[in-house]
Amino acid sequence: MRSLLRTLEQATLRDIALVCLADALVGASFGAISVSGGLPLWVPTALSVLVFAGGSQFAAVGVVLSGGGALAAVATGLVLNARLLPFGFAVADVLQGPWWQRLFGAQMLTDESAAFALQQHEPRRRRAAFWICGVSLFVVWNVAVLLGGLAGGLIGDTDVLGLDAAFPAVLLALVLPSLKDRGTRAAAVVGAVVAVTVTPFVPAGLPVLLALVGLLFAGRPGVGAASVSGPLPGSESGSGPGPEPGERGVAVPTAVKEDVR
């Protein structure tokens, strides 16, 4: 674990710590809501260990506490977790080793661990970001849910304390730097508009999936980069070594550091 910590920059480790802190508040909220709503402590605890998906856990408990059955709760959780399927394909390269290790890695797959992994360009850093974020969140979330459940009715209405807003606020602060890129900003705006528009008309969980439409407006990588359509640097009047076949219009991208989740 220590070698993994040395692999990542301090800024990335700081962002992971902030997300863990926000998750701890939300996890305590979930445990308290579940127990104060009448569920035994083992229910939110087991959900946190076996499901490990905050949104799905909140949705499933909400269905049960409102009088719904187990099948309805499971279906709601599956709809919410469907967004993790494309994330799994995107970070499949970080899950290596025997089958049990890949299975454990699949359990660590969350929005946050996938986002941190995708921010890294080197394979070693991608693996480090995924595992550090995933394992840290798993430990913090489960401990927080247990403590929140033990507190039970002592917390009461968590909305009054503003705990429900802590997680979105931290995520928004971490995402803001990436919005400097025009393509990312366009995708985020379109996705947000779509999600807000359809929320009153579709079941919980679907607005997040439909927001992926915003990716169609992100543009292609390299847009806005300088393009070299003439001779390559170092050649004079077209003489000297030219570009290899297929290298016409070589794009010169601008290095952009994004400090996101």
Secondary structure, 3 states (H helix, E strand, C coil): CHHHHHHCCHHHHHHHHHHHHHHHHHHHHHHHHHHHCCCCCHHHHHHHHHCCCHHHHHHHHHHHHCCCCHHHHHHHHHHHHCCHHHHHHHCHHHCCCCHHHHHHHHHCCCHHHHHHHHCCCCHHHHHHHHHHHHHHHHHHHHHHHHHHHHHHHHCCCHHHHCHHHHHHHHHHHHHHHHHHCHHHHHHHHHHHHHHHHHCCCCCCCHHHHHHHHHHHHCCCCCCCCEEECCCCCCCCCCCCCCCCCCCCCEEECCCCCCCCC
